[in-house]
Amino acid sequence: MCVPINSKKLHQEILKDSIAALLHHSKNVKKRQFVETVEIHFGLKNFDPARDKRLQGQTSLPHAPRKKFRCLVLGNEEHLDEAKALGLDSRSLDELKKINRDKKIVKNLAKSYDQLIASATIIRQVPRLLGPTLNKMGKFPAAMRPNEKIQERVEGMNKQVKFSVKFKVGAPMCMSGPVGHVEMTPEQLEENITATVNYVISLMKKSWQNVKKVKFFTLVRNKMSIHINF
């Protein structure tokens, strides 16, 4: 099922109907054994790859877009205890040393988590212990601030979404990111999608003139997707 939408801008009533169709399909037509993530995709236009090299940004959404946020703590003794109490995975300094810059292990570690955070005493040693792989994958750990609680940091990070596109000649110009999951209420999804669209449009040099189309869909890529063409 595919619901085409033709509009010069994102009308809230059209968005409401589209979200209702997406959630109905996920819950009644193609129900999964897990909670599906809803992702948004922006097709871009009117960019010159020779001049416009990269477009990127990060924003916090009104509601956490992921049902389960996977976070790994690289911590000192205090943070390891706190992570254990919260049920979060963690690695000590000694465990990081045993990895010995093995690219395969580091890559698998990064792919297993949405975000890595590290104690201030640990983060300075990450490049030496794990090499450049995390940085290349965009998964370099975020540093814990003094007296910051892990739970508060993780809750804040769970609402953050990064958008990035590197312009290349001959390559599709697009950017995407998660905006919610199918167990959200229609109102929560609408707020997240609206906030995301407003933020991404604010990154564009020519506002809506840089947007060719917007679509959102469940991440398992079934036949249900919502298209908004411009």
Buried (B, 14 or more C-beta within 10 A) or exposed (E): EEBEBEEEEBEEEBBBBBBBBBBEBBEEEBEEEEBBBBBBBBBBEEBEEEEBEEBEEEBEBEBBBBBEBEBBBBBBEEBBEBBEEBEBBBBBBEEBEEBEBBEEBBBEBBEEBBBBBBBEEBBEBBEEBBBEBBEEEEBBBBBBEEEBEBEEBBEEBBBBBEBEBEBEEEEEBEBBBBBBBBEBEBEBBBBBBBBBBEBBBEBBEEEEEBBBBBBBBBEEEBEBBBBBBB
